[in-house]
Amino acid sequence: MAVSYTSLKCDSCGGTLEHNRERRVWVCLYCGGEMVREENYDGQFSIKWVARQALLSVAERDMKVAEAHLVECSKIDPLYVGTTIARLAHSVVAMSMAHGPEAQRRLTTQISEYYAALKKTPLTPGSDEDNFYESLGSSDAYGVLALVFDTVGDEEREKFVVALIDPASVYSGSAARDMVGYSLSEGNFALVDELVNSPAELDCDFLFGQLLGRYPDSERKPANISRVVSGIKGTEAACAVLDDYLLSTSDCLATRLAITRASFGAGIRPGINACLNSLLPLCSLESEAKEVFEMACGGRLTDEDVARVVTHCAASARANFAVLGLEVLKASGQFVSPSQSSIVVVLSRTDLTVNEKTAVLSQLCSSGQPDRFRQSVISVYLREGAPHPDRAALVGYLVGTVDSLNPVFVEDYLMHFTADGESKSVIVDALLSKNVNANTLKRALSNYLAASPDGPDVTQGVIGVFARRGLVSADIDVVSLVCRANDIARALATIRSMKASGWQPGPRSLDSYLIACAKGTPYAPELSSELYSQDSTISSEAFSTYVLRCVEADATKPQWVRALAARAGGRAGSINCRIGHLDRVVGCTLLQAYLLTAPDPEPVAQAVLQELDEVGGAAQLAVAVTDASGTKAIKFKKYVAANKTALSAAAIKYCDTHGLTGGFF
């Protein structure tokens, strides 16, 4: 091995000398001149041998034997350069092994003293130091000296001894370990490659971590790891080292996979997190992903490990990788029982198409989960507040996987979730496709009609679905339901939607609405028209409510009075009423009540009075007046006379015409 040594100069031209070990000469790189090196056996051979043995013991970390050789060196020749070098090497290595500040201080002083003594004589061709290095002939010794000179910062001597190292002649495991660590620090990766393949008994546990963390990404890295993993003794610790590497490295996928493959073959199994978070995201081929999953699932998995794989497949993996991972997991003999949340995660993902989601779900839910579990998944998914464009299609898929469906889920979805907008009717249709109890569904529809959280268009769509399923019938009390919200516009839209879906108002529908108006529901002529039918029946209470409370500003009211009176039966104008009038309660006929409290404009009021008169209104009967003094019967004519100023113009005119004013009582 040729050694270029810049501090050695040619005697002829001053050029740099290169040492040829085979010929044992120094050759000038410029003029070609040679300096022959002669070995003088002057009695120093024994001291060289002892110093060499001391260095070899230091390389082996056999410090007690090294100390014994150093004692012998001191006896033979304490000033010999080989003795100084051996002492320096012993102190530097001992320093790396020292415990406690006192020992470190002592060794630091020794290192300074020994190195100062060595530097007094420069390293030149033919010098005692040069002859000593030549006599060592041991790569193990050169390796430990490289570390020593690196430690003291002597770059000149460091380069010199490094050039003398022959990796194929390294036999000490400690020396190999030291030289690998040194070579990695120096970036001499070619030397690392040779050392890893040297005949030395390698410290594979140490080298595994060093190569993973400090060797650059290249084709040689997996090859070196393959050489090392076969000799690892602490596989559990090595697993942790491998995981740390995978989760922190920037190496390419090919390198990571090759290293993980080699480690796995030696019983060093990568952790679930490392496989899923370091390897799988970089995979582009199914063959790569399959290998990663096989390594992740290749050992004995805990329930937590299985859950991690399932969760990753559900939440993060690409669809084809997720299906592949679940297949590998099941093939490994693991019992896969997905949680509801993992299934809903798949359903809620925005990076997958409907077909991709159903493919993952088909694999995820192929373990024969009970019908109740599947129904519960539907319920949980329906409760998801965020809108999902593909929810209708997915609900259809989910419904197809169950034998039946709890109607409570339907009502819960109807009443509380609006995120799906116009898709709500499609989802409701899918939910109703199962043979759910019809009576329960009718009740759900009734509640929905009473308090629909949706806009008119969505509500109409939902009603249409119920109608097509034959779940809208006359026995649903639509009127009382839509009137609960006191929202006439919504009530009108709902009624019209119901009628468009085939529902027809029943005989009591209009009656129910008018009675609701007596209890505070706003009155709307349009709604009355929608609820009116040829078979409508009107109770006395409903007719009285309409006459006395429902104000209309045109000729419609007299017409309605006539029409409703015909369905109220008998003498509708004489229906008994109790009204509040001027801080009193008056018991009277409907005609009398209207005269006292007519709410309509004068032209309308006059026409209504005429209609009431024609349907048997009795205005002459005495009225029962209750005030603070009690209840007493008073002739209506007398009561009108006493309170004429409180009457409307239409009432006064009617009373004048019908002899209810003036004269004796």
PERA-V843080 format. One record per pair of residues at least 6 apart in sequence whose ideal C-beta (glycine too) atoms are under 7 Angstrom apart, sorted by the first residue. I is the first residue (numbers start at 0). GAP is how many residues later the second one is. D is the distance in whole Angstrom. If there is no record, write none. Layout:
# PERA-V843080
I/GAP/D + I/GAP/D
This chain:
# PERA-V843080
0/20/6 + 0/162/6 + 0/163/7 + 0/165/7 + 1/16/5 + 1/17/7 + 1/18/6 + 2/15/7 + 2/16/4 + 2/157/7 + 2/160/4 + 2/161/7 + 3/12/6 + 3/14/5 + 4/12/6 + 4/14/6 + 4/155/6 + 5/10/6 + 6/115/7 + 6/116/7 + 6/149/6 + 7/9/4 + 7/18/7 + 7/116/6 + 7/117/5 + 8/6/7 + 8/8/7 + 9/7/6 + 9/18/4 + 9/20/7 + 9/21/6 + 9/23/6 + 10/24/7 + 11/16/7 + 11/19/6 + 11/21/5 + 12/15/6 + 12/17/6 + 12/18/5 + 14/13/5 + 14/14/6 + 14/15/3 + 14/16/6 + 15/13/5 + 16/9/4 + 16/10/7 + 16/11/6 + 16/18/7 + 16/108/6 + 17/9/5 + 17/11/6 + 18/7/5 + 19/7/6 + 23/13/5 + 24/9/5 + 24/10/7 + 24/11/5 + 24/12/6 + 25/8/7 + 25/9/4 + 25/11/7 + 25/99/5 + 26/7/5 + 34/90/6 + 36/88/6 + 36/89/5 + 38/92/7 + 43/36/7 + 45/30/6 + 46/26/6 + 46/29/5 + 46/30/5 + 46/33/5 + 46/35/6 + 46/36/7 + 47/34/6 + 47/84/6 + 47/87/5 + 49/19/5 + 49/22/5 + 49/23/5 + 49/26/6 + 50/22/5 + 50/31/3 + 50/32/6 + 50/34/7 + 50/35/5 + 51/83/7 + 51/84/5 + 51/86/7 + 51/89/7 + 52/16/5 + 53/12/5 + 53/15/4 + 53/16/5 + 53/19/6 + 53/32/4 + 53/36/7 + 54/31/5 + 54/34/6 + 54/81/7 + 54/86/4 + 54/89/6 + 55/82/6 + 55/84/6 + 55/85/6 + 56/8/4 + 56/9/4 + 56/12/6 + 57/8/5 + 57/31/5 + 57/32/5 + 57/35/5 + 57/86/6 + 58/81/4 + 58/82/6 + 58/84/6 + 58/85/4 + 58/113/5 + 58/115/6 + 58/116/4 + 59/112/5 + 59/114/5 + 60/113/5 + 62/31/6 + 65/24/5 + 69/16/6 + 69/17/6 + 69/20/6 + 72/10/4 + 72/13/6 + 73/9/7 + 76/6/6 + 80/37/7 + 80/40/7 + 80/47/5 + 80/48/5 + 80/51/6 + 81/50/4 + 83/30/6 + 83/33/5 + 83/34/5 + 84/33/6 + 84/47/7 + 86/27/5 + 87/23/7 + 87/26/4 + 87/27/6 + 87/30/6 + 87/60/6 + 88/55/6 + 88/56/6 + 88/59/5 + 90/16/5 + 90/19/4 + 90/20/5 + 90/23/6 + 91/19/6 + 91/56/5 + 91/59/5 + 92/51/7 + 93/13/6 + 94/9/7 + 94/12/4 + 94/13/7 + 94/16/7 + 97/6/5 + 97/9/6 + 110/41/7 + 114/37/5 + 120/6/7 + 120/8/7 + 122/6/5 + 122/7/6 + 122/34/6 + 122/37/7 + 123/6/7 + 132/28/7 + 132/31/7 + 135/6/7 + 138/26/5 + 138/27/5 + 138/28/7 + 138/30/4 + 138/31/5 + 139/30/6 + 139/31/6 + 139/32/4 + 139/35/4 + 141/19/5 + 141/22/5 + 141/23/5 + 142/22/6 + 142/27/7 + 142/32/5 + 142/35/6 + 142/36/4 + 143/31/6 + 143/34/6 + 144/16/4 + 145/12/6 + 145/15/5 + 145/16/5 + 145/33/7 + 145/36/6 + 146/31/5 + 146/35/5 + 148/8/4 + 148/9/4 + 148/12/7 + 149/8/5 + 149/32/6 + 164/14/7 + 166/24/6 + 166/27/3 + 166/28/5 + 166/31/5 + 167/30/6 + 169/6/5 + 169/9/7 + 169/25/6 + 169/28/4 + 169/30/5 + 170/28/6 + 170/29/5 + 171/28/6 + 172/27/5 + 172/28/4 + 172/29/6 + 172/30/6 + 174/25/7 + 175/19/5 + 175/22/6 + 175/24/4 + 175/26/6 + 176/26/5 + 176/29/6 + 178/16/5 + 179/12/6 + 179/15/5 + 179/27/6 + 179/30/6 + 180/29/6 + 182/8/4 + 182/9/5 + 182/12/7 + 183/8/6 + 183/26/6 + 183/30/4 + 183/31/7 + 188/26/7 + 188/27/7 + 191/23/7 + 192/27/6 + 192/31/7 + 195/11/7 + 195/28/5 + 195/31/5 + 195/32/7 + 196/30/6 + 201/26/7 + 201/29/6 + 203/24/5 + 203/27/4 + 203/28/5 + 204/27/5 + 204/28/6 + 204/29/5 + 204/32/7 + 204/33/7 + 206/21/5 + 207/20/5 + 207/21/7 + 207/24/6 + 207/30/6 + 207/33/6 + 208/32/5 + 210/10/7 + 210/13/5 + 210/14/6 + 210/17/6 + 211/29/6 + 211/33/4 + 212/32/7 + 214/6/5 + 214/9/7 + 216/34/4 + 216/35/6 + 216/38/5 + 220/34/6 + 220/38/7 + 221/33/6 + 221/36/4 + 221/37/5 + 221/40/6 + 224/34/5 + 224/37/5 + 225/36/4 + 228/33/6 + 228/34/5 + 228/37/4 + 228/39/6 + 229/36/6 + 231/6/5 + 231/34/6 + 231/36/7 + 234/32/5 + 234/33/5 + 237/30/5 + 238/29/6 + 238/30/6 + 238/32/7 + 241/21/5 + 241/26/6 + 241/28/6 + 242/27/6 + 242/28/5 + 242/31/4 + 245/10/6 + 245/14/7 + 245/24/6 + 245/28/4 + 245/32/4 + 245/33/7 + 246/27/6 + 246/30/7 + 246/31/5 + 248/7/7 + 252/29/4 + 252/30/7 + 255/22/7 + 255/23/6 + 256/22/7 + 256/31/7 + 256/34/7 + 259/10/5 + 259/19/7 + 259/35/6 + 263/6/7 + 263/31/5 + 263/34/7 + 268/29/6 + 268/30/5 + 269/25/6 + 269/26/7 + 271/24/5 + 271/33/5 + 271/36/5 + 271/37/6 + 274/17/5 + 274/20/6 + 274/21/4 + 275/20/7 + 275/32/7 + 275/36/5 + 278/13/5 + 279/9/6 + 279/12/5 + 279/37/7 + 279/41/7 + 282/6/4 + 282/9/6 + 285/34/6 + 285/38/6 + 288/32/5 + 288/35/6 + 289/34/6 + 289/38/6 + 292/31/6 + 292/32/5 + 292/35/4 + 293/34/6 + 295/13/7 + 296/12/7 + 296/31/6 + 296/32/5 + 296/35/4 + 296/37/7 + 300/33/6 + 305/23/7 + 305/28/5 + 305/30/7 + 308/16/6 + 308/20/5 + 309/26/6 + 309/28/6 + 309/32/6 + 310/31/6 + 312/9/4 + 312/12/5 + 312/13/5 + 313/28/4 + 313/31/5 + 313/32/5 + 313/50/7 + 314/30/5 + 316/8/6 + 318/33/5 + 318/37/4 + 318/40/6 + 318/41/6 + 321/38/5 + 322/36/6 + 322/37/6 + 322/40/5 + 325/10/7 + 325/37/5 + 325/38/6 + 326/36/7 + 328/7/6 + 329/6/6 + 335/31/6 + 336/30/6 + 337/26/5 + 337/27/7 + 339/36/6 + 339/37/5 + 339/40/5 + 342/18/7 + 342/21/6 + 342/22/7 + 342/34/5 + 343/33/7 + 343/36/5 + 343/37/5 + 343/40/7 + 345/11/6 + 345/14/5 + 345/15/6 + 345/18/7 + 346/10/6 + 346/34/5 + 346/47/5 + 347/36/6 + 347/40/7 + 348/8/7 + 353/36/5 + 353/39/5 + 353/40/6 + 356/37/6 + 357/39/5 + 370/31/5 + 370/32/5 + 370/33/7 + 373/27/5 + 373/28/5 + 374/27/5 + 374/30/6 + 374/31/6 + 376/21/7 + 377/17/7 + 377/20/5 + 377/21/7 + 377/31/6 + 378/30/5 + 380/17/7 + 381/27/7 + 381/31/5 + 381/35/6 + 382/34/7 + 384/34/6 + 385/33/6 + 386/32/4 + 386/33/6 + 386/34/7 + 390/29/6 + 390/32/6 + 390/36/7 + 391/31/4 + 391/34/4 + 391/35/5 + 394/32/5 + 394/35/5 + 395/34/5 + 398/6/7 + 398/31/5 + 398/32/6 + 398/34/6 + 398/35/6 + 403/30/6 + 403/31/7 + 404/26/6 + 404/29/4 + 404/31/6 + 406/29/5 + 406/30/6 + 406/33/4 + 406/34/6 + 406/37/7 + 408/22/7 + 409/21/5 + 409/26/7 + 409/31/7 + 409/34/6 + 410/33/4 + 410/36/6 + 412/18/7 + 413/14/7 + 413/30/6 + 413/34/5 + 413/48/7 + 414/32/6 + 414/33/6 + 414/38/7 + 415/37/7 + 417/35/5 + 417/36/6 + 419/7/6 + 420/37/6 + 421/36/6 + 421/39/7 + 423/30/7 + 423/34/5 + 423/38/6 + 424/33/7 + 424/36/3 + 424/37/5 + 424/39/7 + 424/40/5 + 427/34/5 + 427/37/5 + 428/36/5 + 431/9/7 + 431/33/7 + 431/37/5 + 437/33/6 + 440/30/5 + 441/29/6 + 441/34/6 + 444/21/5 + 444/26/6 + 444/31/7 + 445/30/6 + 445/35/6 + 447/14/7 + 448/29/6 + 448/32/4 + 448/33/6 + 448/45/6 + 449/31/4 + 449/32/7 + 449/34/5 + 450/33/7 + 450/34/6 + 451/7/5 + 455/34/7 + 455/37/4 + 458/35/6 + 458/38/6 + 459/37/4 + 462/9/7 + 462/34/5 + 462/35/6 + 462/38/5 + 463/37/5 + 465/6/5 + 466/34/3 + 466/35/5 + 466/36/7 + 471/26/7 + 471/29/6 + 471/30/6 + 471/31/5 + 473/30/6 + 473/32/5 + 476/35/7 + 477/17/7 + 477/20/6 + 477/25/7 + 478/30/5 + 478/33/4 + 478/34/5 + 478/52/6 + 479/32/5 + 479/36/6 + 481/9/4 + 481/12/5 + 481/13/6 + 482/8/6 + 482/30/6 + 482/33/4 + 482/38/5 + 485/35/6 + 485/36/6 + 487/34/5 + 487/36/4 + 487/39/6 + 490/36/6 + 491/32/7 + 491/34/6 + 491/35/5 + 491/38/7 + 494/32/7 + 494/35/5 + 494/36/7 + 495/34/6 + 498/31/7 + 503/29/7 + 504/26/5 + 504/28/5 + 506/28/5 + 506/29/6 + 506/30/5 + 507/29/6 + 508/22/5 + 509/18/6 + 509/21/4 + 509/22/5 + 509/26/5 + 509/28/7 + 510/26/6 + 510/27/5 + 510/28/5 + 510/31/4 + 512/14/7 + 512/15/7 + 512/18/5 + 513/28/4 + 513/31/5 + 513/32/5 + 514/26/6 + 514/27/5 + 514/30/6 + 516/6/5 + 516/28/6 + 516/32/6 + 516/33/6 + 517/23/7 + 517/27/4 + 517/31/6 + 522/27/4 + 524/27/6 + 524/31/6 + 535/31/6 + 536/30/6 + 537/26/5 + 537/29/4 + 537/30/5 + 539/28/6 + 539/35/5 + 542/21/5 + 542/22/7 + 542/25/4 + 542/29/6 + 542/32/7 + 543/31/6 + 543/33/6 + 543/46/6 + 545/14/7 + 545/18/6 + 546/14/6 + 546/43/6 + 546/47/6 + 546/61/7 + 547/45/6 + 547/46/6 + 547/49/6 + 550/48/5 + 550/49/6 + 551/48/7 + 551/52/7 + 552/48/6 + 552/51/7 + 554/52/7 + 556/43/6 + 556/47/5 + 556/51/6 + 557/46/7 + 557/49/4 + 557/50/5 + 557/53/5 + 560/47/6 + 560/50/4 + 560/51/7 + 561/49/5 + 564/7/4 + 564/50/4 + 570/44/7 + 570/45/3 + 571/18/7 + 571/43/4 + 571/44/6 + 572/16/7 + 572/17/6 + 572/18/5 + 572/39/4 + 572/40/6 + 572/42/5 + 572/43/5 + 572/44/3 + 572/45/7 + 573/15/5 + 573/16/7 + 573/42/5 + 573/43/6 + 573/44/4 + 574/14/7 + 574/15/4 + 575/13/7 + 576/11/6 + 576/12/7 + 576/13/5 + 576/16/4 + 577/7/6 + 577/9/5 + 578/7/5 + 578/14/5 + 578/17/7 + 578/18/6 + 580/15/5 + 580/16/6 + 581/61/6 + 581/64/6 + 583/41/5 + 583/42/6 + 583/43/5 + 584/41/4 + 585/10/7 + 585/37/5 + 585/39/6 + 586/36/6 + 586/37/4 + 587/35/4 + 588/28/7 + 588/29/5 + 588/32/6 + 589/22/7 + 589/27/7 + 590/21/5 + 590/22/7 + 590/26/3 + 590/27/6 + 590/28/5 + 591/27/6 + 591/31/6 + 591/44/6 + 593/14/7 + 593/15/7 + 593/18/6 + 594/24/7 + 594/52/7 + 594/56/4 + 594/59/6 + 594/60/7 + 597/7/4 + 597/50/5 + 597/52/6 + 597/53/6 + 599/8/6 + 601/46/7 + 601/47/5 + 601/48/5 + 604/43/6 + 604/45/4 + 605/44/5 + 605/47/7 + 608/41/6 + 608/45/5 + 618/17/6 + 618/39/6 + 618/41/6 + 619/16/7 + 620/15/6 + 621/11/5 + 621/12/6 + 621/13/5 + 621/14/6 + 622/11/6 + 622/13/5 + 622/16/6 + 623/7/6 + 623/9/6 + 624/6/7 + 624/7/6 + 624/9/5 + 624/14/7 + 634/30/6 + 635/24/7 + 636/23/5 + 636/28/6 + 637/27/4 + 639/7/7 + 639/15/5 + 639/20/5 + 639/21/6 + 640/20/6 + 643/8/7 + 643/17/7 + 654/6/5
